[in-house]
Amino acid sequence: MTTGNEMRLLPWAGPEGKPCYLSTDDRDGHMSRLADNLEAVQLGMAAELLEQAMEVLGDEDAELEALRLLVTDLTGALRQTLRVATSRGHLLAVSELRSGCETTHPYLR
């Protein structure tokens, strides 16, 4: 099993919105693959939402309700994307530490 500082932040929240973590040495295990797949889906949905946002913002006659819905959807997508970035950044940092490389990026230290 991995140590506490090597646990993977999963792309879903637990009860009461608390973060969920995975402790495993098997990056190809069922839960790791499930997390990888969900991250890919979340990032794909964020990309599609970005395209929709560009359309709505380009419409000078867009209704206020459409803009509110867009902001709500973008907020959720940004939250998911940040969770993925945090998880992948941590995994990258752990991987570099294991290989003896040091990162110069402040968010990955």
Helices and strands as residue ranges (DSSP letters): G 4-6, E 8-13, G 15-17, E 19-22, H 30-58, H 64-99, G 106-108
